[in-house]
Amino acid sequence: MIRFFRHYVPAHTLLLVAIEGLILVSSIYFGVSARFMDSGQLPPDAVGSFLPIAAVFSLAMLTIMTAFGLYAWEWMAGAKEIVVRITASFLVGFVLMSLVFYIFPDLFLGRGAFALAFLFALAGVTLVRLAFFKWSNLAILKKRVLVLGTGSRAAKIETMLKSSTTANRVHIVGYLPLQGTHHYVEHSRVLTERGPIADIIDRHNIDEVLIAVRDRRDGGLPTSELLECKLAGVSVIELSTFFERENGQVQLESLNASWMILSEGFRQGLARDAVKRAFDLFVSGLLLLVSLPAMALTALLIRLESNGPILYRQERIGQHGRPFTIFKFRSMRTDAESDGKPKWAGQNDDRTTRVGRIIRKLRIDELPQVFNVFMGDMSFVGPRPERPFFVQQLLKEIPYYASRHSVKPGITGWAQVRYCYGASIEDAIEKLQYDLYYVKNHSLFLDLMILFQTAQVVLWGKGAR
């Protein structure tokens, strides 16, 4: 993993972007060469002449492919889904480039040259992507990790590896017990070797040592041996950092206040607030302009289906714990909480109307929150605002829950694109771990990544309820 503007990005993803960007640029030259080489009509400065269109084509396609989730491997079901997404992204890319040629006729290559370039690009990207999909699980490409500890914290690592794509990047060589005899991990995964840790590292060709020991006092952690390993060039990290890097979350079970205080991140400042506010106004204004027809149609359908208000107003908790009124399109019956007791929104909730199910699936019900962004109560990207009733409940039951209120809530957020709607205390804990990652590492780059993944959620329906 490579840290890019405080956000962890898999190294193979950056490599894939670079290779596919090169293919997209090269395809323009291949297409032009194949079309005009025999006729001798290539300009003397062919490289410079076609560089602008090659750059525009490459940037446009990489952006579309990102929005279609082609760089989010955790949601890939297989080679068939990869081909479907590539085909869909290139169809959108063809329409977009046709519009670019219409607006900027000086960039137009000619139909024959662009058709050939388009086919070269499609074939090249598909072949490279299938090769990456086939070879990404090779052991030689994985980081070899030795885990110190076999307790409940270590067991969390195995659980994560089974439920995420971290297994494509990390190979756990084994778990080395330090204290105690009770193991929470599979006994076959426990190393029975004895001796200096440095010797075990050399024997197994270890790249990284992961500390998963709860009690580090009274000899619970061999600090002198770990220092020796560190000085020898072996990476040594804590479990909290491992989960942050590999899973994009700050895990509560392995978290302590000293790590939050001493670790890099959790920064606030006037410059950051000013940049984020400008970003919010620009993106929200653009979204409002683009979505006005969809919002008008949604309002009409809600009115035709049932009596009651079109917009749903509800009190939510914002930055620094301040309450505000949120706006959404009404997606439930007007008697959804007739008993006066707040309820979590559940999977296939029977209180949802027919129109409500559709607009929830497409996230159209969230669009009126653009006005909350304009008023400054919300940001475009941030933790989702929760109702006061649930906030009071969650503050009592979940440690560090108040930390998510240090930034403005958002229409979309890291937890929203990484996890489904919250419908229980357990869901709230999972989402908080993603929210803490955002609070710790938020930046304009991460906001852009979340916007791209939000587009993917809308297009492919991941996580919607």
C-alpha positions as CSV (number, residue, x, y, z in Angstrom):
1,M,0.0,0.0,0.0
2,I,1.2,3.5,-0.8
3,R,0.0,6.5,1.2
4,F,-1.2,9.2,-1.2
5,F,-2.4,12.5,0.4
6,R,-2.9,10.5,3.7
7,H,-5.1,7.9,2.0
8,Y,-3.8,4.4,1.5
9,V,-3.9,3.2,-2.2
10,P,-2.9,-0.3,-3.2
11,A,0.3,-0.3,-5.1
12,H,-1.1,-2.7,-7.8
13,T,-4.0,-0.2,-8.4
14,L,-1.5,2.6,-9.1
15,L,0.5,0.3,-11.4
16,L,-2.8,-0.6,-13.2
17,V,-3.7,3.0,-13.6
18,A,-0.2,3.8,-15.1
19,I,-0.3,0.8,-17.5
20,E,-3.9,1.5,-18.7
21,G,-3.1,5.2,-19.0
22,L,-0.2,4.3,-21.3
23,I,-2.4,2.0,-23.3
24,L,-5.0,4.6,-23.8
25,V,-2.5,7.2,-24.9
26,S,-0.7,4.8,-27.2
27,S,-4.0,3.6,-28.8
28,I,-4.5,7.1,-30.3
29,Y,-1.2,6.8,-32.1
30,F,-1.8,3.2,-33.1
31,G,-5.2,4.2,-34.5
32,V,-3.9,7.1,-36.5
33,S,-0.9,5.1,-37.8
34,A,-3.1,2.2,-38.9
35,R,-5.5,4.6,-40.7
36,F,-3.1,7.0,-42.4
37,M,0.3,5.2,-42.7
38,D,-0.3,3.7,-46.2
39,S,-1.6,7.0,-47.6
40,G,1.4,8.9,-46.3
41,Q,-0.9,11.6,-44.7
42,L,0.7,11.6,-41.3
43,P,1.9,15.1,-40.2
44,P,5.6,15.7,-39.7
45,D,5.1,16.3,-36.0
46,A,2.7,13.4,-35.4
47,V,3.6,12.9,-31.8
48,G,3.0,16.6,-30.9
49,S,-0.1,16.9,-33.1
50,F,-2.0,14.1,-31.4
51,L,-0.8,14.5,-27.9
52,P,-3.7,16.8,-26.8
53,I,-6.4,14.3,-27.9
54,A,-4.4,11.4,-26.5
55,A,-4.2,13.1,-23.1
56,V,-7.9,14.0,-23.2
57,F,-8.9,10.5,-24.2
58,S,-6.8,8.9,-21.5
59,L,-8.0,11.2,-18.7
60,A,-11.6,10.8,-19.7
61,M,-11.5,7.0,-19.9
62,L,-9.6,6.7,-16.6
63,T,-12.2,8.9,-14.9
64,I,-15.1,6.9,-16.3
65,M,-13.4,3.6,-15.4
66,T,-12.9,4.8,-11.9
67,A,-16.6,5.8,-11.6
68,F,-17.5,2.4,-12.9
69,G,-15.6,0.8,-10.1
70,L,-12.8,-0.8,-12.2
71,Y,-10.2,0.2,-9.6
72,A,-12.2,-1.1,-6.6
73,W,-11.3,-4.8,-6.5
74,E,-13.2,-5.6,-3.4
75,W,-16.5,-5.5,-5.3
76,M,-15.3,-7.6,-8.3
77,A,-17.2,-10.9,-8.6
78,G,-15.0,-12.3,-11.4
79,A,-13.7,-12.0,-14.9
80,K,-17.2,-11.7,-16.3
81,E,-18.0,-8.7,-14.2
82,I,-14.7,-7.0,-15.2
83,V,-15.6,-7.5,-18.9
84,V,-19.1,-6.1,-18.4
85,R,-17.8,-3.0,-16.6
86,I,-15.1,-2.4,-19.1
87,T,-17.7,-2.6,-21.9
88,A,-20.1,-0.2,-20.1
89,S,-17.3,2.3,-19.4
90,F,-16.1,2.3,-23.0
91,L,-19.7,2.8,-24.3
92,V,-20.0,5.9,-22.0
93,G,-16.5,6.9,-23.1
94,F,-17.5,6.8,-26.8
95,V,-20.5,9.0,-26.2
96,L,-18.4,11.5,-24.1
97,M,-15.6,11.6,-26.7
98,S,-18.1,12.2,-29.5
99,L,-19.4,15.2,-27.4
100,V,-15.8,16.4,-27.0
101,F,-15.2,16.2,-30.7
102,Y,-18.4,18.2,-31.3
103,I,-17.5,21.0,-28.9
104,F,-13.8,21.0,-29.8
105,P,-13.6,20.2,-33.6
106,D,-9.8,20.8,-33.6
107,L,-9.4,17.6,-31.6
108,F,-11.3,15.5,-34.1
109,L,-9.2,12.6,-35.5
110,G,-11.6,11.4,-38.1
111,R,-14.1,8.6,-37.7
112,G,-11.8,5.8,-39.1
113,A,-8.8,6.8,-37.0
114,F,-10.8,7.2,-33.8
115,A,-12.7,3.9,-34.3
116,L,-9.4,2.0,-34.7
117,A,-7.9,3.8,-31.7
118,F,-11.0,3.0,-29.6
119,L,-10.8,-0.7,-30.6
120,F,-7.1,-0.8,-29.7
121,A,-7.8,0.8,-26.3
122,L,-10.7,-1.6,-25.6
123,A,-8.6,-4.7,-26.5
124,G,-5.5,-3.5,-24.6
125,V,-7.4,-2.6,-21.4
126,T,-9.4,-5.8,-21.4
127,L,-6.3,-8.0,-21.9
128,V,-4.3,-6.2,-19.2
129,R,-7.2,-6.2,-16.7
130,L,-7.8,-10.0,-17.2
131,A,-4.1,-10.6,-16.7
132,F,-4.1,-8.6,-13.5
133,F,-7.2,-10.5,-12.3
134,K,-5.5,-13.8,-13.0
135,W,-2.1,-13.0,-11.5
136,S,-3.0,-10.6,-8.6
137,N,-3.3,-13.6,-6.2
138,L,0.2,-14.9,-6.9
139,A,2.2,-15.4,-3.7
140,I,5.3,-13.6,-5.1
141,L,3.3,-10.4,-5.3
142,K,2.1,-10.5,-1.6
143,K,3.8,-9.0,1.4
144,R,4.9,-11.8,3.8
145,V,3.7,-10.9,7.4
146,L,4.5,-12.5,10.7
147,V,1.9,-11.8,13.5
148,L,3.0,-11.5,17.1
149,G,0.2,-12.9,19.2
150,T,-2.5,-15.5,19.0
151,G,-5.3,-13.9,21.0
152,S,-8.6,-12.3,20.1
153,R,-6.8,-9.4,18.3
154,A,-4.9,-11.8,16.1
155,A,-8.1,-13.7,15.3
156,K,-9.6,-10.4,13.9
157,I,-6.9,-10.5,11.2
158,E,-8.1,-13.9,9.9
159,T,-11.7,-12.7,9.9
160,M,-10.7,-9.6,7.8
161,L,-8.7,-11.7,5.4
162,K,-11.7,-13.9,4.7
163,S,-14.0,-11.0,4.1
164,S,-11.9,-8.5,2.0
165,T,-9.4,-8.3,-0.8
166,T,-6.5,-7.8,1.7
167,A,-5.7,-11.5,1.1
168,N,-4.6,-10.4,-2.4
169,R,-2.0,-8.2,-0.9
170,V,-0.9,-9.9,2.3
171,H,0.2,-13.4,3.1
172,I,0.2,-14.2,6.8
173,V,3.0,-16.6,7.3
174,G,2.0,-17.5,10.8
175,Y,1.1,-16.4,14.3
176,L,3.9,-16.4,16.9
177,P,2.7,-16.8,20.5
178,L,4.4,-14.6,23.1
179,Q,2.4,-15.2,26.3
180,G,-0.2,-17.7,27.4
181,T,-1.2,-21.0,25.8
182,H,-4.8,-20.3,24.7
183,H,-5.0,-19.6,21.0
184,Y,-7.9,-17.8,19.3
185,V,-6.5,-18.5,15.8
186,E,-6.4,-21.9,14.1
187,H,-3.8,-24.1,15.7
188,S,-2.4,-25.0,12.3
189,R,-1.5,-21.4,11.8
190,V,0.4,-21.1,15.1
191,L,4.2,-21.2,14.7
192,T,5.9,-23.6,17.2
193,E,9.4,-22.4,16.5
194,R,11.5,-21.0,19.2
195,G,14.5,-18.7,19.2
196,P,15.2,-15.0,18.3
197,I,12.5,-13.3,16.2
198,A,15.3,-12.2,13.8
199,D,16.1,-15.8,13.0
200,I,12.4,-16.7,12.4
201,I,12.2,-13.7,10.1
202,D,15.2,-14.8,8.1
203,R,13.9,-18.4,8.0
204,H,10.5,-17.4,6.5
205,N,11.7,-14.4,4.5
206,I,9.4,-12.0,6.4
207,D,8.7,-8.5,5.0
208,E,6.7,-7.2,8.0
209,V,6.0,-7.9,11.7
210,L,2.5,-7.2,12.9
211,I,2.0,-6.6,16.7
212,A,-1.3,-8.1,17.8
213,V,-0.6,-8.3,21.6
214,R,-3.0,-6.7,24.0
215,D,-0.7,-6.7,27.1
216,R,2.8,-5.3,26.3
217,R,4.0,-4.9,29.9
218,D,6.2,-7.2,31.9
219,G,7.9,-8.8,28.9
220,G,4.8,-9.1,26.9
221,L,6.5,-7.6,24.0
222,P,10.2,-8.3,23.0
223,T,11.1,-4.6,22.3
224,S,14.8,-5.2,22.0
225,E,14.3,-7.9,19.4
226,L,11.8,-5.8,17.5
227,L,14.2,-2.9,17.5
228,E,16.8,-5.1,16.0
229,C,14.4,-6.2,13.3
230,K,13.5,-2.6,12.6
231,L,17.1,-1.6,12.2
232,A,17.6,-4.5,9.8
233,G,15.0,-3.1,7.5
234,V,11.9,-5.1,8.4
235,S,8.7,-3.1,8.8
236,V,7.1,-3.3,12.3
237,I,3.6,-2.0,12.7
238,E,0.7,-2.1,15.2
239,L,-2.6,-3.7,14.6
240,S,-4.5,-0.4,14.4
241,T,-2.2,0.8,11.6
242,F,-2.6,-2.5,9.8
243,F,-6.4,-2.3,9.8
244,E,-6.2,1.4,8.8
245,R,-3.9,0.6,5.9
246,E,-5.5,-2.6,4.6
247,N,-9.2,-2.2,5.3
248,G,-9.7,1.6,5.3
249,Q,-11.0,1.7,8.9
250,V,-9.8,2.5,12.4
251,Q,-10.8,-0.6,14.3
252,L,-12.3,0.1,17.7
253,E,-11.3,-3.2,19.3
254,S,-7.6,-2.5,18.7
255,L,-7.8,1.2,19.3
256,N,-6.5,3.2,22.3
257,A,-6.5,6.9,23.0
258,S,-2.7,7.2,22.9
259,W,-2.7,5.9,19.3
260,M,-5.2,8.5,18.3
261,I,-3.3,11.3,20.0
262,L,0.2,10.4,18.8
263,S,-0.6,9.1,15.3
264,E,-0.5,11.4,12.3
265,G,-3.9,12.8,11.2
266,F,-7.1,14.2,12.8
267,R,-6.1,17.6,11.5
268,Q,-8.3,20.6,11.3
269,G,-7.6,24.1,10.1
270,L,-8.9,27.3,8.4
271,A,-7.1,26.5,5.1
272,R,-8.6,23.0,5.0
273,D,-12.1,24.3,5.9
274,A,-11.9,27.0,3.2
275,V,-10.8,24.5,0.5
276,K,-13.5,22.0,1.5
277,R,-16.2,24.7,1.5
278,A,-15.3,25.8,-2.0
279,F,-15.3,22.2,-3.1
280,D,-18.7,21.6,-1.5
281,L,-20.3,24.7,-3.2
282,F,-18.8,23.7,-6.6
283,V,-19.8,20.1,-6.5
284,S,-23.3,20.7,-5.0
285,G,-24.0,23.5,-7.6
286,L,-23.0,21.1,-10.4
287,L,-25.1,18.3,-8.9
288,L,-28.1,20.6,-8.5
289,L,-27.8,21.7,-12.1
290,V,-27.5,18.1,-13.5
291,S,-30.2,16.6,-11.2
292,L,-33.0,19.1,-11.5
293,P,-35.0,17.0,-14.0
294,A,-34.6,13.9,-11.9
295,M,-35.7,15.9,-8.8
296,A,-38.7,17.3,-10.5
297,L,-39.8,13.9,-11.8
298,T,-39.3,12.4,-8.3
299,A,-41.4,15.1,-6.7
300,L,-44.2,14.4,-9.2
301,L,-44.1,10.6,-8.6
302,I,-44.2,11.0,-4.8
303,R,-47.2,13.3,-5.1
304,L,-49.0,10.9,-7.5
305,E,-48.4,7.8,-5.4
306,S,-49.6,9.0,-2.0
307,N,-50.8,12.0,-0.1
308,G,-48.4,13.7,2.2
309,P,-45.3,16.0,2.0
310,I,-42.9,15.5,-0.9
311,L,-39.9,16.5,1.2
312,Y,-39.1,14.8,4.5
313,R,-37.7,17.0,7.3
314,Q,-36.0,15.6,10.3
315,E,-33.7,16.8,13.0
316,R,-30.1,15.4,12.8
317,I,-26.9,16.1,14.7
318,G,-24.2,17.9,12.9
319,Q,-20.7,19.2,13.5
320,H,-19.8,19.7,17.2
321,G,-23.1,18.1,18.2
322,R,-25.2,20.9,16.9
323,P,-28.7,19.9,15.7
324,F,-30.1,20.9,12.3
325,T,-32.9,20.0,10.0
326,I,-32.1,17.7,7.1
327,F,-34.1,17.5,3.8
328,K,-34.8,14.3,1.9
329,F,-37.4,13.1,-0.6
330,R,-40.0,11.2,1.4
331,S,-39.5,7.5,0.7
332,M,-41.7,6.0,3.4
333,R,-45.3,6.1,4.3
334,T,-46.5,9.0,6.3
335,D,-47.3,6.7,9.3
336,A,-43.8,5.1,9.3
337,E,-43.4,6.0,12.9
338,S,-46.9,6.5,14.0
339,D,-46.1,5.2,17.5
340,G,-43.6,8.0,18.0
341,K,-40.6,5.7,18.4
342,P,-37.6,6.2,16.1
343,K,-36.7,3.0,14.1
344,W,-33.6,2.0,12.1
345,A,-34.1,1.8,8.3
346,G,-33.9,-2.0,7.5
347,Q,-33.3,-4.2,4.5
348,N,-36.5,-4.4,2.4
349,D,-38.2,-2.1,4.9
350,D,-42.0,-2.6,4.6
351,R,-42.6,1.1,5.5
352,T,-41.0,2.1,2.2
353,T,-43.3,3.1,-0.7
354,R,-42.9,1.8,-4.3
355,V,-41.3,5.1,-5.4
356,G,-39.3,5.1,-2.2
357,R,-37.7,1.8,-3.0
358,I,-36.5,3.1,-6.4
359,I,-35.2,6.4,-5.2
360,R,-33.4,4.8,-2.2
361,K,-31.8,2.3,-4.6
362,L,-30.5,5.1,-6.8
363,R,-29.8,7.4,-3.8
364,I,-32.1,10.0,-5.4
365,D,-33.8,10.5,-2.0
366,E,-30.6,12.2,-0.8
367,L,-30.6,14.9,-3.4
368,P,-32.5,17.6,-1.5
369,Q,-29.6,17.6,1.0
370,V,-27.8,19.8,-1.5
371,F,-29.6,22.7,0.1
372,N,-28.2,21.7,3.5
373,V,-24.8,22.0,1.9
374,F,-25.5,25.4,0.6
375,M,-26.7,26.5,4.0
376,G,-23.5,25.2,5.6
377,D,-25.1,22.6,7.8
378,M,-23.5,19.7,5.8
379,S,-20.6,19.0,3.6
380,F,-20.8,17.0,0.4
381,V,-18.5,14.4,1.8
382,G,-18.5,13.4,5.5
383,P,-20.0,11.0,8.0
384,R,-23.7,10.6,7.7
385,P,-25.7,12.7,10.2
386,E,-27.7,10.7,12.7
387,R,-30.9,11.4,14.6
388,P,-30.6,12.7,18.2
389,F,-32.3,9.7,19.7
390,F,-29.8,7.3,18.2
391,V,-26.9,9.6,18.9
392,Q,-27.6,9.6,22.6
393,Q,-27.9,5.8,22.5
394,L,-24.7,5.3,20.5
395,L,-22.7,7.7,22.6
396,K,-23.4,5.5,25.6
397,E,-22.6,2.2,23.9
398,I,-19.8,2.9,21.5
399,P,-16.4,4.4,22.5
400,Y,-15.1,7.4,20.5
401,Y,-18.5,7.8,18.8
402,A,-18.4,11.6,19.5
403,S,-15.2,11.8,17.3
404,R,-17.2,11.7,14.1
405,H,-18.8,15.0,15.0
406,S,-15.5,16.8,14.7
407,V,-16.2,17.3,11.0
408,K,-19.4,18.3,9.1
409,P,-21.7,15.5,8.2
410,G,-22.0,14.7,4.5
411,I,-24.4,13.6,1.8
412,T,-22.0,10.7,1.0
413,G,-19.1,9.5,2.9
414,W,-16.4,6.8,3.3
415,A,-18.7,4.6,5.4
416,Q,-21.5,5.0,2.9
417,V,-19.4,3.6,0.0
418,R,-17.7,0.9,2.1
419,Y,-20.7,-0.3,4.1
420,C,-24.5,-0.6,3.8
421,Y,-27.1,1.5,5.6
422,G,-27.0,1.2,9.3
423,A,-29.8,-0.8,10.9
424,S,-28.4,-1.8,14.3
425,I,-25.8,-1.0,16.9
426,E,-23.5,-3.5,15.2
427,D,-23.9,-1.7,11.9
428,A,-23.2,1.6,13.7
429,I,-20.0,0.2,15.1
430,E,-18.8,-0.9,11.6
431,K,-19.7,2.4,10.1
432,L,-18.0,4.4,12.9
433,Q,-14.7,2.5,12.1
434,Y,-14.9,3.9,8.6
435,D,-15.9,7.3,9.8
436,L,-12.9,7.5,12.1
437,Y,-10.7,6.7,9.1
438,Y,-12.2,9.6,7.3
439,V,-11.9,12.0,10.2
440,K,-8.3,11.0,10.6
441,N,-7.3,11.1,7.0
442,H,-9.7,13.5,5.3
443,S,-8.4,15.5,2.3
444,L,-9.5,16.8,-1.0
445,F,-8.0,13.7,-2.7
446,L,-10.0,11.3,-0.4
447,D,-13.2,13.4,-1.1
448,L,-12.7,12.9,-4.8
449,M,-12.1,9.1,-4.3
450,I,-15.4,9.0,-2.3
451,L,-17.3,10.8,-5.1
452,F,-16.0,8.3,-7.7
453,Q,-17.0,5.4,-5.4
454,T,-20.4,7.0,-4.8
455,A,-21.0,7.0,-8.6
456,Q,-20.1,3.3,-8.5
457,V,-22.7,2.7,-5.8
458,V,-25.4,4.5,-7.7
459,L,-24.5,2.7,-11.0
460,W,-24.2,-0.8,-9.5
461,G,-26.4,-0.6,-6.5
462,K,-23.7,-1.7,-4.0
463,G,-24.8,-1.3,-0.4
464,A,-28.2,0.4,-1.1
465,R,-31.2,-0.3,1.1
